[in-house]
Amino acid sequence: MTTYSRILVGVDGSNEAEAAFRRAAKMAASDGAVLGIAFVADIRRIVPLIDYEQTFIHKARSYGEELVGIYENEAKKAGVQDVETFIQFGTPKSTFVKKNPS
């Protein structure tokens, strides 16, 4: 059976992300792995709305901080010893690849 030392999961408030988080937390707890919890605000949607950009960034950062904080607490309750959180802006696909190049 494969043992993981680092696991990265993206969260966005969706049911799918919730299910992915639950599985990742269970794996991290059983393997003693570091669990990275990431929220990526997709900036592609606001490019034409420059005036709205700063408001969006502030709201997205606040939402992301709250969301990853909730998941961080849940991970610790599930027995994960080492949790890292990330809040980034960009496209989720490229951001996750850059965050975890291996």
N, C-alpha and C positions, 0 to 999 in steps of 0.2 A: 504494500500500500504506500502511496506517495505521501510524504510529510512536507508541509509547506512551512517556510520561515517567514514569508511576507504575503499578505493577501490584501488586494485593493478592491474596494467596492464603491460604486457610484450611487449616490442617493439623490432623489429629486422630488420625493413626496408621493410617487406613484405606487400602486400596489405591486408592480413588478420589481421596483427598487426595494420595497419592503421585504419581499420574498428573497431577493438576492442578498440583502443585508442579513437576514436570519440565517441563511445557509453559510454565509461568509463568517459570521460571528461564531456559529457552532464549530466550523472547521478551525478557526483561529484558536478557540478555547481548547479544543482537543489536541491540536498540534503544538500549542504554545507559541503560535505565530504572532507577529506584529500585524494588527489590523489597521489598514488605512481606510478612512472614510472620506470620500471626496464629493463635493458639490461643485458642479461646473455650470455657470450661468452662460447660456448660449447667446453670444453677442450678435450672431448673424441676423437676428430678428430686429435689431434696433439701429442698424447702420444708417438707414435713411432718416432716422429720427434724432438727429444730433442734439436738438434742444432737450429732448427727453432723456438723453444718455445719462446725465449725472443723477437724475432722479431714479432711473432704472438701476444704475449701479449701486446706489445707496440701498434701495429696497431689496435688490437681489442679494447683496452682501448680508443684510440683516436677516433675511429669510434663510440664507445658507448657514449663517452662524447658529441660528436657532435650531435648524434641522440637524446639522452635524452634532450639535451639543446633545440633542435628544438621543441620537443614535450612539454617541460615545457613552452616555450613561447606561443605555440598554446593553451595550457590548460588555461593559464592566460588570453589570449584574449577571450577564451570561457566563462570566468567568474569564473574559479576555483580559490578560494582564497588561498588554502594551497596545495602546490605541493612539494613532496619529490622525489628525483631521486636516483637510485641505479645502480651501475655497479658492476657486480660480474663475477667470473669465476667458471665454474663447469657445471653440467648438469642442464638444465633449469627446468626439473621436480622436482628434489630434492631441488634445490635452492629456488624455489617459495614456496615449502612446508615449508622449514626452515625459510624463511623470514616472512611467515604468518601462524604461527602454529595454530591459532584459525580457 
